[in-house]
Amino acid sequence: MKKFDNASFFGLLIGLAAIVGGQVLEGGSVLSLFQPTAFVIVVGGTLGAVMLQSPLPIFLAGLRMASWVFSAPVRNDRVIIDAVVSWSTIARREGLLALEKRLGGIRDPFMHKGVQLIVDGIEPERIREVLLTEIDANKNHLRTCARIWESAAGYAPTIGILGAVMGLIHVMENLSDPTLLGAGIAVAFVATIYGVGSANLVFLPIAKKLFIHINSISAQREMLVEGLLGIACGENPRVIEGRMRAHTA
């Protein structure tokens, strides 16, 4: 289940509007901010640099994760807590093996694995070790994918400067033709705007928002682990529920 993030949408809109609005207030033309050449240099150069540093699966996964900025997975803590409390009640009444009948209805792979470990009679400490190791591995993988946006934020300003230098070179090559000077100077300055602007208004904010969502996913799984361990130890469902509630956002 996902929910549209209005804050991300309006944050991006306000940031872009502030730049365009500032250009208008200064008496400049909005059209002067749209330079295809500068866009190709900055976006293409940044994309190439990020692809060069990242394995293709990581790069593609990072691109797909960008959708989380506007439509991230919603934490359904209440649903998870209710499910764990229900399993705990069944386990206390009928034994841990009774949970085997519930495995078919568990769609989440991590949750399914946890309940399966309980049914298999694995020791609670071993269950904790296995599940926490998986949480850490998944968190590290997601953060590695999200860091492509952090890297893009580092490369974009430098690529923007490169575009500015290229524009100035074009200007120097055409000093004898004043009609070509304006285009070169425009590319030079707009490339810098694209580089710095994309880094600070798009790439870096995307990375930071993804890190927040990744931490939220890990925290939810840690909450689930606490509940599953409570079941494995035969604790009272109320105690399990209270412990899990302490992990809720």
C-alpha positions in Angstrom: 0.0 0.0 0.0 1.3 3.4 -0.9 0.2 7.0 -0.2 1.0 10.1 -2.2 3.4 12.4 -0.4 2.1 15.9 -0.8 5.0 17.4 1.1 7.5 16.2 -1.6 5.3 17.5 -4.4 4.8 21.0 -2.9 8.4 21.2 -1.8 9.6 20.6 -5.3 7.0 23.0 -6.7 7.9 25.8 -4.2 11.6 25.4 -4.9 11.2 25.6 -8.7 8.7 28.5 -8.4 11.1 30.4 -6.2 13.9 30.3 -8.8 11.6 31.1 -11.7 9.8 33.8 -9.6 13.2 35.3 -8.7 14.1 35.5 -12.4 10.9 37.3 -13.2 11.2 39.7 -10.3 14.7 40.6 -11.5 13.2 41.5 -14.9 14.6 38.5 -16.7 12.8 36.3 -19.2 11.7 32.9 -18.0 12.6 31.5 -21.4 16.2 32.4 -20.8 16.3 29.6 -18.1 15.5 27.0 -20.7 18.7 26.0 -22.5 18.6 22.5 -24.2 22.4 22.5 -24.6 23.0 23.2 -20.9 20.4 20.6 -19.9 22.0 17.9 -22.1 25.5 18.7 -20.7 24.4 18.6 -17.0 21.9 15.8 -17.0 23.8 13.7 -19.5 27.1 14.2 -17.8 25.7 13.5 -14.3 23.9 10.4 -15.5 27.1 9.1 -17.1 29.2 9.7 -14.0 26.7 7.9 -11.8 26.4 5.0 -14.2 30.2 4.7 -14.3 30.5 4.5 -10.5 27.6 2.1 -9.9 26.9 -1.5 -11.0 23.9 -1.6 -13.3 21.5 -3.5 -10.9 22.2 -0.9 -8.2 21.8 2.0 -10.6 18.5 0.7 -11.9 17.2 -0.1 -8.4 18.1 3.4 -7.3 16.2 4.9 -10.2 13.1 2.9 -9.3 13.3 3.9 -5.7 12.9 7.5 -6.8 9.1 6.9 -6.9 9.2 6.5 -3.1 9.7 10.3 -2.9 6.1 10.9 -4.0 4.6 7.5 -3.2 6.4 5.6 -0.5 5.3 2.4 1.2 3.0 3.2 4.1 3.9 1.8 7.5 1.0 -0.4 8.6 2.1 -0.9 12.2 -1.5 -1.4 13.5 -2.1 -4.3 11.0 1.2 -5.9 12.0 0.6 -5.6 15.7 -2.9 -7.1 15.4 -1.5 -10.0 13.4 1.2 -10.8 15.8 -1.1 -10.5 18.8 -3.5 -12.9 17.1 -0.7 -15.4 16.4 0.5 -15.1 20.0 -3.0 -15.9 21.3 -3.2 -19.0 19.0 0.3 -20.1 20.0 -0.5 -19.9 23.7 -3.8 -21.9 23.3 -2.8 -24.5 20.7 1.0 -24.5 20.6 3.6 -23.0 18.2 2.9 -25.6 15.6 -0.6 -24.3 15.2 0.9 -21.2 13.4 1.8 -23.4 10.5 -1.8 -23.1 9.2 -1.3 -19.4 9.1 1.8 -19.4 6.9 -0.2 -19.6 3.6 -1.9 -16.3 4.3 1.3 -14.4 5.0 2.4 -12.5 1.8 5.3 -10.5 3.2 8.5 -12.7 2.7 10.2 -11.3 5.9 7.2 -11.9 8.0 6.7 -15.4 6.5 10.3 -16.3 7.3 9.9 -15.2 10.9 6.8 -17.2 11.5 8.4 -20.2 9.7 11.4 -20.1 12.1 9.0 -20.1 15.1 7.1 -23.1 13.7 10.4 -24.9 13.1 11.2 -24.6 16.7 14.3 -22.5 16.3 15.6 -20.9 19.5 14.6 -17.3 20.1 18.1 -16.0 20.2 18.8 -17.7 16.9 15.7 -16.2 15.4 16.8 -12.8 16.5 20.2 -13.3 14.9 18.8 -14.5 11.6 16.1 -11.8 11.3 18.3 -8.9 12.4 21.0 -10.0 10.0 18.5 -9.9 7.2 17.3 -6.4 8.3 20.8 -5.1 8.2 21.5 -6.6 4.8 18.3 -5.2 3.3 19.0 -1.8 4.8 22.5 -1.7 3.5 21.3 -2.7 0.0 18.6 -0.1 -0.1 21.0 2.6 1.2 23.5 1.7 -1.5 20.8 2.1 -4.1 19.7 5.4 -2.7 23.2 6.8 -2.7 23.2 7.1 -6.5 21.1 10.2 -5.9 23.6 11.5 -3.3 26.4 10.9 -5.8 24.4 12.7 -8.5 24.2 15.7 -6.2 28.0 15.7 -5.9 28.6 15.4 -9.6 26.0 17.8 -11.0 27.5 21.1 -9.8 30.9 20.1 -11.2 29.3 19.1 -14.5 27.5 22.4 -14.5 30.9 24.2 -14.2 32.1 22.1 -17.0 29.2 23.3 -19.1 29.9 26.9 -18.2 33.5 26.5 -19.3 32.4 25.0 -22.6 30.0 27.9 -23.1 32.8 30.4 -22.5 35.0 28.5 -24.9 32.3 28.9 -27.5 32.2 32.6 -26.8 36.0 32.9 -27.2 35.8 31.1 -30.5 33.3 33.5 -31.9 34.5 36.9 -30.6 34.5 38.1 -34.2 30.8 37.4 -34.5 28.8 39.3 -31.9 25.6 37.5 -32.9 26.9 34.2 -31.5 28.2 35.6 -28.2 24.8 35.7 -26.4 24.1 32.0 -27.0 27.4 30.9 -25.6 27.2 33.1 -22.5 23.6 31.9 -21.9 24.7 28.3 -22.0 27.6 29.1 -19.6 25.5 30.6 -16.9 22.4 28.4 -17.3 24.6 25.3 -17.1 25.8 26.4 -13.7 22.2 27.0 -12.6 21.2 23.6 -13.7 24.1 21.9 -12.0 23.7 23.6 -8.6 20.0 23.7 -8.8 19.5 20.1 -9.7 21.9 19.0 -6.9 20.3 21.0 -4.2 16.6 21.0 -5.2 16.3 17.5 -6.7 19.1 15.0 -6.2 20.2 15.6 -2.6 16.6 15.9 -1.3 15.6 12.7 -3.1 18.5 10.9 -1.4 17.6 12.2 2.1 13.9 11.3 1.6 14.9 7.8 0.6 17.1 7.4 3.6 14.1 8.4 5.8 11.9 5.7 4.2 14.6 3.1 4.4 15.0 3.7 8.2 11.3 3.5 8.6 11.1 0.1 6.8 13.9 -1.2 9.0 12.2 0.1 12.2 9.0 -1.6 11.2 10.8 -4.9 10.7 12.6 -4.5 14.1 9.2 -4.0 15.7 8.0 -7.2 14.0 11.1 -9.1 15.3 10.2 -8.1 18.9 6.7 -9.5 18.4 7.9 -12.7 16.9 10.4 -13.3 19.7 7.7 -12.7 22.2 5.7 -15.5 20.6 8.7 -17.8 20.5 9.2 -17.2 24.2 5.6 -17.8 25.1 5.0 -14.3 26.4 1.5 -12.8 27.2 -0.1 -11.2 24.1 -0.6 -8.0 26.0 3.1 -7.8 26.9 4.0 -8.4 23.2 1.6 -5.7 22.1 3.0 -3.2 24.5 6.6 -3.9 23.5 5.7 -3.6 19.8 3.8 -0.3 20.4 7.0 1.2 21.7 8.5 0.8 18.2 5.6 2.5 16.4 6.2 5.7 14.5 
